[in-house]
Each structure stands twice: as C-alpha cells, then as structure tokens.
C-alpha cells in the first residue's frame, strides 16, 4: 500500500475509533437518548481531530522535530502539542455553543481539564506517529544497506573477474611467444585460437553466471591452445554427464581450474602429464573435479587464480558451496555448487 494512503487509512481509522469510544461512553450514561446535536458535535469533533492532528504532523516536520536530539527540540514539540490541544478545546467549545444556541461561558476548571485530556490525546497520537516514522526509517536504512551490500558484492565480483582475464591472456601470449621462432605455423594457429578465445571472453565478461556448456567451449579452445605448446606432453580427459550442461556456474571458473592445473602441474613436469575434467550432478549440487599430474609439495599458496575464484564463490554462494584441494595420485580440486539452471 502507498505510504500516503496507509497514513490516511490509519488517521481516519484512529479518529473514528476515538469517536466510537465517545459514543459508547455516552451510551453508558444516557442509554438511547441521543440528540441530533450530539451526533453533529461528534462528527465535527472527529473531523476536527483529523484536521488538527494532520496539521500537527506538518508542523513537526516543518520545524524538523522528527529527530528530538536536543532539549530545545522536546520543548518545541511539547509547545506545539499544547497549542494544538488548546485550539481543539476552544473550537469544540465554540461549536457546542453554536449548536445549542447558548451563551459562551468559559469555565476555567472544565477548560483546563479538557485541555489536559486533549494534550495527552494529541501527545499519544504524536508518539504513535514517531513510532511509525522510526519503523519506516529503520526499514529504509535496512533496504539501503542490503542494496549497498549487493552493489559492493557485484563490484567485487567484477573486480575479481578483471584480474582473471589478464592473467589468462598473459599465459596465452607466453605460449605463442615460445612457438614463434620454433614453429611459426603453429604460432599462427595459436593466434587464431587466441583471437576466438578473446572474442568469447569479451562476450562473457559482463555475465556473472554462464551455462556449463558455454564455459566448456572456452575450456576446449584453451586446451587446444595449450596442446599446441605442450604437444605430446599434455593429455586431456573430459567427462561430463548430459544433464549438467544447462546448469549455471561462475564465468571462467573451469577455465581457471584448468589453467591452474597446467601452470602449477604440467608445466613443471619434464615428461608432461594428464589433466582431467569431470562434471556431474550429485543430489542438489553440481560437482566439478579438475585433476592434474604433479604434487602440491610444501607449497600452500594456491595462486591468484584459485584465490580469486574462492572469493568469487564465497560472494556468490555464501556458505552454500564447497572447495577442496587434495593430493593422491594426482592433485585434485573439487568444487560443489548449488544446481541452478
């Protein structure tokens, strides 16, 4: 509901309820003996209450008293409430004189009692308005915080992705440089592959999540490029179940894992080795396993590629993912992500 409509709904409902209480109080005293003047006076009292309480709200907002931060603010607020209640009592007295065609006779004690009563009434009304305003402000601040947090997370994701792409490009250019003098023909083929990779990378750069099928297209092209450099020293195995291709994963995730496997594994082995990629669905998760020949040794640094990837996964999935590195016959990275199409 629109906040303005909601305010007026509560405003009218509250004052009608107040009028109902006056009606019930009068019923207990007089039974069914209600006069025309009584109903007119009751209706005018309710309408006057609606009008003056709204004017009270506007005055408080105009004076900037919604935040009572100083004693002077509290004094000013109480003064406005006193004036409002005084005007209310005076107007209701005048209306009653007009309706009854009586002489204006101001009884000081009765007037002070009514003034005090309506001061408490308008004070209660203003307290409810303060509570409503505080609740609305808290909700707005919480929404702003969530939006800010989402924006920061998105910016951090984009920043991490921008760190990955130059890293990938740097490795690819090094591979081509090594081929130029030795095998120019393969170097030309590598340049063509790199051109296709960069075109694909640019088309994906704005996307946080991509289908596994699209990610594998990038990985296969990258492995072709590395196969030119390593020739028989690099053996690749790719296994995936047919039901996983449409699931979404972070862009460049598998490519980063494969790149890391070649950089920290295969490139350090004179005889070369194997890189295997396995993808399958397990319960409500997609499992990605990338293994490579080599060993972890004493080096606990997983490199900027995997470090950034872990940060991206944490931002994207919170605690609803797993990331494990272990060594048996091969070094294996296993990631489990929620299965989302």
C-alpha positions as CSV (number, residue, x, y, z in Angstrom):
1,X,0.0,0.0,0.0
2,X,1.2,3.5,-0.8
3,X,2.6,5.1,2.3
4,X,0.4,8.2,1.9
5,X,-2.8,6.1,1.6
6,X,-1.6,4.0,4.5
7,X,-1.1,7.1,6.7
8,X,-4.6,8.4,5.9
9,X,-6.1,5.0,6.4
10,X,-4.7,4.8,9.9
11,X,-5.5,8.5,10.6
12,X,-9.2,8.1,9.7
13,X,-9.5,4.7,11.4
14,X,-7.9,6.1,14.6
15,X,-10.2,9.1,14.9
16,X,-13.3,7.2,14.0
17,X,-12.3,4.7,16.8
18,X,-12.0,7.7,19.1
19,X,-15.4,8.9,18.1
20,X,-16.8,5.4,18.8
21,X,-15.3,5.5,22.3
22,X,-17.1,8.8,23.0
23,X,-20.3,7.3,21.6
24,X,-20.0,4.2,23.9
25,X,-19.1,6.4,26.9
26,X,-22.2,8.5,26.3
27,X,-24.4,5.4,25.7
28,X,-23.4,4.0,29.1
29,X,-24.6,7.3,30.8
30,X,-27.7,8.1,28.7
31,X,-28.9,4.8,27.2
32,X,-30.5,5.5,23.8
33,X,-31.2,9.2,24.5
34,X,-29.0,10.7,21.7
35,X,-29.8,14.1,20.2
36,X,-29.2,15.4,16.7
37,X,-26.8,18.0,18.2
38,X,-24.8,15.1,19.9
39,X,-24.2,13.3,16.6
40,X,-23.3,16.5,14.7
41,X,-21.0,17.5,17.5
42,X,-19.4,14.0,17.5
43,X,-18.9,14.1,13.7
44,X,-17.4,17.6,13.8
45,X,-15.1,16.6,16.7
46,X,-13.8,13.6,14.7
47,X,-13.2,15.7,11.5
48,X,-11.6,18.4,13.6
49,X,-9.3,15.8,15.2
50,X,-8.3,14.5,11.8
51,X,-7.5,18.0,10.5
52,X,-5.6,19.3,13.6
53,X,-3.6,16.1,14.1
54,X,-2.5,16.3,10.4
55,X,-1.6,20.0,10.9
56,X,0.4,18.9,14.0
57,X,2.3,16.4,11.9
58,X,3.1,19.0,9.2
59,X,4.2,21.5,11.8
60,X,6.5,18.9,13.4
61,X,8.0,18.1,10.0
62,X,8.4,21.7,9.0
63,X,10.2,22.5,12.2
64,X,12.5,19.5,11.7
65,X,11.4,18.0,15.1
66,X,11.2,14.3,13.9
67,X,14.6,13.9,15.4
68,X,14.5,15.0,19.0
69,X,18.2,15.5,19.6
70,X,18.2,18.5,22.0
71,X,16.2,19.6,25.0
72,X,15.0,22.6,22.9
73,X,13.5,20.2,20.3
74,X,11.5,18.5,23.1
75,X,10.3,21.8,24.4
76,X,9.3,23.0,21.0
77,X,7.4,19.7,20.3
78,X,5.5,20.0,23.6
79,X,4.7,23.6,22.9
80,X,3.2,22.7,19.5
81,X,1.1,19.9,21.1
82,X,-0.1,22.3,23.8
83,X,-1.2,24.9,21.2
84,X,-2.9,22.2,19.1
85,X,-4.8,20.8,22.1
86,X,-5.8,24.4,23.2
87,X,-7.1,25.2,19.7
88,X,-9.0,21.9,19.7
89,X,-10.7,22.5,23.0
90,X,-11.6,26.1,22.1
91,X,-13.1,25.2,18.7
92,X,-15.1,22.3,20.2
93,X,-16.4,24.7,22.8
94,X,-17.4,27.2,20.1
95,X,-19.1,24.5,18.0
96,X,-21.1,23.3,21.0
97,X,-22.2,26.9,21.7
98,X,-23.4,27.3,18.1
99,X,-25.2,24.0,18.1
100,X,-27.0,24.6,21.4
101,X,-27.6,28.3,20.8
102,X,-26.3,29.0,24.2
103,X,-24.1,31.8,25.6
104,X,-20.4,31.3,25.6
105,X,-19.5,30.6,29.2
106,X,-15.9,29.6,29.8
107,X,-15.5,27.5,32.9
108,X,-11.8,27.6,33.7
109,X,-11.5,24.3,35.6
110,X,-13.5,22.4,33.0
111,X,-11.5,24.1,30.2
112,X,-8.2,23.1,31.9
113,X,-9.3,19.5,32.4
114,X,-10.3,19.2,28.7
115,X,-7.1,20.9,27.6
116,X,-5.1,18.4,29.7
117,X,-7.1,15.5,28.3
118,X,-6.6,16.6,24.7
119,X,-2.9,17.4,25.3
120,X,-2.5,13.7,26.4
121,X,-4.6,12.6,23.4
122,X,-2.5,14.5,20.8
123,X,0.7,13.5,22.7
124,X,-0.3,9.9,22.3
125,X,-1.1,10.4,18.7
126,X,2.3,12.1,18.1
127,X,4.0,9.2,19.9
128,X,2.4,6.7,17.6
129,X,3.4,8.8,14.6
130,X,7.0,8.9,15.9
131,X,7.0,5.1,16.3
132,X,5.6,4.7,12.7
133,X,8.2,7.1,11.4
134,X,11.1,5.3,13.2
135,X,9.9,1.9,11.9
136,X,9.7,3.3,8.3
137,X,13.2,4.8,8.7
138,X,14.6,1.6,10.0
139,X,13.2,-0.4,7.1
140,X,14.5,2.2,4.6
141,X,18.0,2.0,6.2
142,X,17.9,-1.8,6.1
143,X,16.9,-1.7,2.4
144,X,19.7,0.8,1.7
145,X,22.2,-1.4,3.5
146,X,21.1,-4.5,1.5
147,X,21.3,-2.6,-1.8
148,X,24.8,-1.3,-0.8
149,X,26.0,-4.7,0.1
150,X,24.7,-6.2,-3.1
151,X,26.3,-3.4,-5.1
152,X,29.6,-3.9,-3.3
153,X,29.5,-7.7,-3.9
154,X,28.8,-7.1,-7.6
155,X,31.7,-4.6,-7.9
156,X,34.0,-7.1,-6.1
157,X,32.9,-9.9,-8.4
158,X,33.7,-7.7,-11.5
159,X,37.0,-6.7,-10.0
160,X,38.0,-10.3,-9.4
161,X,36.9,-11.3,-12.9
162,X,39.0,-8.4,-14.3
163,X,42.0,-9.9,-12.5
164,X,41.4,-13.3,-14.1
165,X,41.2,-12.2,-17.7
166,X,44.6,-10.5,-17.9
167,X,46.1,-13.5,-16.1
168,X,44.7,-15.8,-18.8
169,X,45.9,-13.5,-21.6
170,X,49.4,-13.3,-20.2
171,X,49.8,-17.1,-20.1
172,X,48.4,-17.5,-23.7
173,X,50.8,-14.8,-25.1
174,X,53.7,-16.6,-23.4
175,X,52.7,-19.8,-25.1
176,X,52.6,-18.1,-28.5
177,X,55.9,-16.4,-28.0
178,X,57.5,-19.7,-27.3
179,X,56.2,-21.0,-30.7
180,X,57.0,-18.1,-33.0
181,X,60.7,-18.9,-33.7
182,X,60.4,-22.7,-33.4
183,X,57.1,-23.5,-35.1
184,X,55.7,-20.4,-37.0
185,X,52.8,-22.4,-38.4
186,X,51.6,-23.5,-35.0
187,X,52.1,-20.0,-33.7
188,X,49.7,-18.7,-36.4
189,X,47.2,-21.4,-35.4
190,X,47.6,-20.4,-31.8
191,X,47.0,-16.7,-32.7
192,X,43.7,-17.7,-34.4
193,X,42.7,-19.7,-31.3
194,X,43.6,-16.9,-29.0
195,X,41.5,-14.5,-31.2
196,X,38.5,-16.7,-30.8
197,X,39.1,-17.1,-27.1
198,X,39.3,-13.3,-26.6
199,X,36.1,-12.8,-28.6
200,X,34.3,-15.4,-26.5
201,X,35.8,-13.9,-23.3
202,X,34.5,-10.4,-24.2
203,X,31.0,-11.7,-24.9
204,X,31.0,-13.4,-21.5
205,X,32.8,-10.7,-19.4
206,X,29.6,-8.9,-18.3
207,X,28.0,-12.2,-17.1
208,X,28.5,-13.5,-13.6
209,X,27.0,-16.9,-14.3
210,X,27.1,-18.9,-17.6
211,X,25.8,-22.3,-18.6
212,X,28.4,-25.1,-18.2
213,X,28.1,-25.8,-22.0
214,X,29.3,-22.3,-22.8
215,X,32.1,-22.5,-20.2
216,X,33.3,-25.8,-21.7
217,X,33.5,-24.2,-25.1
218,X,36.0,-21.8,-23.7
219,X,37.9,-24.6,-21.9
220,X,38.2,-26.7,-25.0
221,X,39.6,-23.8,-27.0
222,X,42.1,-23.0,-24.3
223,X,43.2,-26.7,-24.1
224,X,43.7,-26.7,-27.9
225,X,45.9,-23.7,-27.5
226,X,48.0,-25.3,-24.7
227,X,48.1,-28.6,-26.7
228,X,50.0,-26.7,-29.5
229,X,52.6,-25.6,-26.9
230,X,53.0,-28.9,-25.0
231,X,52.2,-31.3,-27.8
232,X,52.5,-34.9,-26.5
233,X,53.4,-33.7,-23.0
234,X,49.8,-32.8,-22.4
235,X,47.0,-35.4,-22.3
236,X,43.4,-34.2,-21.7
237,X,40.4,-36.1,-20.5
238,X,37.0,-34.5,-20.4
239,X,34.0,-36.3,-18.9
240,X,30.6,-34.9,-18.1
241,X,27.0,-36.2,-17.7
242,X,24.5,-35.0,-20.2
243,X,22.2,-33.5,-17.6
244,X,24.7,-30.8,-16.4
245,X,25.3,-28.7,-19.5
246,X,22.4,-26.3,-18.8
247,X,23.4,-25.6,-15.1
248,X,24.8,-22.2,-14.3
249,X,28.3,-21.7,-12.9
250,X,30.5,-18.6,-12.4
251,X,32.0,-17.5,-15.6
252,X,35.7,-18.6,-16.3
253,X,35.5,-21.0,-13.3
254,X,36.5,-24.2,-15.0
255,X,38.9,-22.4,-17.3
256,X,40.7,-21.0,-14.2
257,X,40.9,-24.5,-12.7
258,X,42.4,-26.0,-15.9
259,X,44.8,-23.0,-16.3
260,X,46.0,-23.5,-12.8
261,X,46.4,-27.3,-13.4
262,X,48.6,-26.6,-16.4
263,X,50.6,-23.8,-14.8
264,X,51.3,-25.4,-11.5
265,X,51.3,-29.0,-12.6
266,X,52.1,-29.9,-16.2
267,X,54.5,-27.1,-17.0
268,X,56.7,-28.2,-14.1
269,X,57.0,-31.8,-15.3
270,X,59.6,-32.6,-17.9
271,X,57.7,-35.6,-19.1
272,X,54.3,-33.7,-19.0
273,X,51.2,-35.3,-17.6
274,X,47.4,-35.5,-17.6
275,X,44.6,-33.0,-17.0
276,X,41.2,-34.4,-16.4
277,X,37.8,-32.6,-16.0
278,X,34.8,-34.4,-14.6
279,X,31.4,-32.8,-14.2
280,X,28.3,-34.5,-12.8
281,X,25.2,-33.8,-10.7
282,X,25.0,-35.1,-7.1
283,X,21.7,-34.6,-5.3
284,X,21.1,-30.8,-5.5
285,X,24.7,-29.9,-6.4
286,X,26.8,-29.8,-9.5
287,X,30.3,-31.3,-8.9
288,X,33.3,-30.0,-10.8
289,X,36.5,-32.0,-10.4
290,X,39.8,-31.0,-12.1
291,X,42.8,-33.2,-11.6
292,X,46.4,-32.9,-12.9
293,X,49.7,-34.7,-12.7
294,X,52.2,-33.3,-10.2
295,X,52.2,-32.7,-6.5
296,X,51.4,-30.0,-4.0
297,X,54.7,-30.4,-2.2
298,X,55.3,-27.9,0.6
299,X,53.7,-25.0,-1.3
300,X,50.5,-24.0,0.4
301,X,50.0,-21.0,-1.9
302,X,47.2,-21.8,-4.4
303,X,47.9,-18.8,-6.6
304,X,46.0,-15.7,-7.6
305,X,43.7,-17.6,-9.9
306,X,42.3,-20.1,-7.4
307,X,42.4,-17.5,-4.6
308,X,40.2,-15.1,-6.6
309,X,38.0,-18.0,-7.6
310,X,37.4,-18.8,-3.9
311,X,36.5,-15.2,-3.2
312,X,34.0,-15.2,-6.1
313,X,32.4,-18.4,-4.9
314,X,32.1,-17.0,-1.3
315,X,30.4,-13.8,-2.6
316,X,28.1,-15.7,-5.0
317,X,27.1,-18.6,-2.8
318,X,28.0,-17.6,0.8
319,X,28.5,-20.9,2.7
320,X,26.4,-23.0,0.3
321,X,29.3,-24.4,-1.6
322,X,32.5,-26.5,-1.0
323,X,36.0,-26.0,-2.3
324,X,38.6,-28.8,-1.6
325,X,42.2,-29.4,-2.8
326,X,43.8,-32.7,-2.1
327,X,46.6,-34.9,-3.4
328,X,46.6,-38.7,-4.0
329,X,48.0,-40.0,-7.3
330,X,47.1,-36.5,-8.8
331,X,46.4,-33.1,-7.5
332,X,42.6,-32.7,-7.4
333,X,40.4,-29.6,-7.0
334,X,36.8,-30.5,-6.2
335,X,34.0,-27.8,-6.2
336,X,30.4,-28.4,-5.3
337,X,27.9,-25.7,-6.3
338,X,24.1,-25.5,-6.0
339,X,22.4,-26.9,-9.1
340,X,20.7,-23.9,-10.6
341,X,19.5,-23.6,-14.2
